[in-house]
Amino acid sequence: MTLLLSVAPPVTPSWTQVLLYALVPAAVMVVGAVVAVLRPPGAAIRSAILHFAAGVVFSVVAVELLPDIVARHRPLEVGLGFAIGVGVMLALRSFTRKAAEKEKALPTPALPPGVLWASQTAPDEVASSGTLPMGLLTGVGIDILIDGLLLGIGFAAGAEEGMLLAIALTIEVLSLGLATAVELRQDGQGKARTVGIVAALSALLVVGAGVGITVLKGASDNVMELVLSFGLAALLFW
């Protein structure tokens, strides 16, 4: 009778299930890039999606992650993990800003007359030969990788936490895919190349989720408290 009334431990999805869940936001990010290439959304629409995604993220933090962190009662790990999360996100923002400023300071190479004439008739073909904005792509890539790690952390904490995080991150990366595609097009990249770059970046989310669930599955409470606090800081900073 005691066994029947005992509470079952939280179910952790398998590695394959986590990767399948991670494929959803990755695919949505590519869809966002395709939409931005075919019909670029205005700043108001992108801002609305971004703010809606932020609201969903905050609700997941308040309802799922924060109560789980409080229930473990380990203030040292919470403080350390939160500090590391804030430090990593501040360093990421500083790096991306400096890289973007350095790229803007570089002189733009002059195009030969034939290319100038071609740009008036076939802009996509000329745009596809533009140099890649590595500062932007590096920052977005690290951001996507961290999002994947957060998804793996969520599933390591429990199936419900992971599914809610997957929903929140799906909306987030939709706005990120839109913004990245718009920036790449404005930087002179062709349509096909833009979608391909965003698709390659979205694969980092699946990689991050796989790493997160592999490393943290079966981790101790101390480690989970540290990692959950790190993820909480990263989500709130975003």
N, C-alpha and C positions, 0 to 999 in steps of 0.2 A: 504493500500500500504506500509505503514511504517512497519507493522508487517511482510509482505512478504519479505522485504529486510533486516530484522534484522538477525544478525548472531546467529545461534543456539549454545547453550552452549555445551562444550565437553561432549560426551556420556561416562558415566562410566559403565563398564560391571557389571553384577550382581555377587553376591557371588558365585553362582554355576559356572558361566562362568570362573571366575578367577581360581577356583579350577581345572576346566578342563584344562585350559591353564597350570597350575602348574604341572599337571600330566605328561605333555610332557617331560620337562627336568628331572623330577623324573624317568620316565621310561627310558630315554636315559642314565641316570647315571647307572641304573641297567644293561643296555645293555653293557655299557663300562666295567662293572665288569665281565660280562660273557665273553666278548672278551678277557679281560686280563687273565682270568682263563684258557680259552681254548687255546689261542695263545698270550702269553704276548708280547706286542709291545716293540720295542726297545726305548732307551732313546731319539733318534732323532725324532721318530714319536710322542712320548708324548710331546716333546718340541715344535714340529711344531704345534700340536693341541692347546697347551697352548698359544703360541704366536698369532695364528690366533684368538683364543677366546679373547685375550687381545685387538687385533685390533678392533674386533666387538664391544666390550664393550666401547672402547674409542670413536668409531663413534656414538654409541647411546648417550653417554654423551654429545658429541659436538653438535649433531644435535637436540636432543630432550630435555634432562634434563637441560642443561646449559641455552639455550634460555628461557625456562620456568622460571628458577630461576631468571634470569636477568630481565625478564618482570615484576616481582612482586615488584621490587625496595624496598627490605627490607634488608639493609646491616647488621643490628644487628642480625637478625635471621639467615642470611647466615653465618656470622662469627661464631656464637655459634654452629649451626648445624654442620658446617665443623670441628670445633675444637673437638666436641664430637665424630664425626665419626672417626677422626684420632686417638683420645685417645683410643676409643674402639678397633680399629684394632691393635694398638700398644700393648695394654694390652693382646689381644688375642694371638698375635704372641709370646709375652714374656711367657705367660702361657703355650702354647704348647711346646715351646722350653725347658722350665724348666721341664715339665712333661716327655718329651722324654728323657732328660738327666738323670732324676731320674730313669726311667725304665731301661735304659742302664746300670746304676750303680748297679742294683740289681743282685745278683748272680743267675746264671742259675741252676735250680734244676737238679740233676743227674738222669738219666733215669735208671731203672732197666735193667738187662741183657735181659729179655724177650722183653722189648720194643725196646731195641737197635737192637735185631734181627728182630723184626717186622718192624722196620723202613726201613730195606733194602728190604723188600718184599711188604709192603703196606704203603707207605709214607702218603697217603691221610688220612687213618684212624688214624695214629699216630698224624699227624699234627692237626687234628680236635680237639684234646684234649689239645692243647696249650693254655696258658693263653692269654687273650685279651690284646692288647696294648692300655690301657685306655687313655693314653696321646694323642695318635694319634686319637683315635675315638672321644674323647671329643672335640679336636680342629676341626676335620672335621664336627662333629655334629653342633657345634656353627656356623661354616662357612656356612653350608647348611641352618641353620635356618635364618641367616642374609640374605642369598640369597633369601629365600622365603619372608622375610619381604620387601626386595627391590622390589621384583616382585609385592607384594601387594601395595607398595608405588607407583610403576609405573602405575598400573591400577587405583589407586585412583586419580592420576593426569590426566589420560585420557586413552582411549582405545588404541590409537596409541602408546603412550609411553610404556604401558604395554606389547603390542605385540612385540615391538622391544626388550624390556628387556627380554622377554621370549625367543626370538631367541638367544640373547647374552648369557643368562644364560644356555641355553641348550648346547651350545658349551663348556661353562666353566665346567659344571658339568660332561660332557663326559670325559674331561681330568681328573677331580677330581675322577670320578669313576674308571678310568684306574689306576691312581696313587695309590688310596687307596687299590684296589684289589691286585696290585703288592706288596705293602708294607705288607698286611696281609698274602699273600702267602709266602713272604720271612721271615715273623715272625713265620711261622709254622702252619698257619690255613689251614684247608681242603678246597676243591673247593666249596662244597655246603655251608659250613659255611661262607666262604668269600662272596659269592653272597648274602646270607641271611643278613649278617651284612650291606653290602652296600645298600640293599633294605630297611632295617630298617632306615638307615641314610637318604635315599632319601625321606622317608615319612615326614621328618622334613621340607623339602622344601614346601610341600603342607600345612603343619601346619602353617609355617611362612607366606605364602601367604594369608591364610584365616584370620590370626590375623591382618595382615597389612591392608587388604581391609575392615575388620570389624571395626577396630579402626579409620581408616582415611577417610572412606567414608563420605562425607559431612563436612569434617573438614574445619576450617577457613583458610584464606590465610596465616595468621601468622604461624599456625601450619604446614601447607603444606610446607611453605618456610623452616622452621626449619628441617622438616623431609626429604625434597628433598635434602637439603644441606648435611645432614647426609648420605643419600644414595649416593650422589655424591662422598663424601670423601671415603666411603667404597668401591665403585666401582673402583675409581682411585687407592686406596691403593692395591687392589687385583691385 
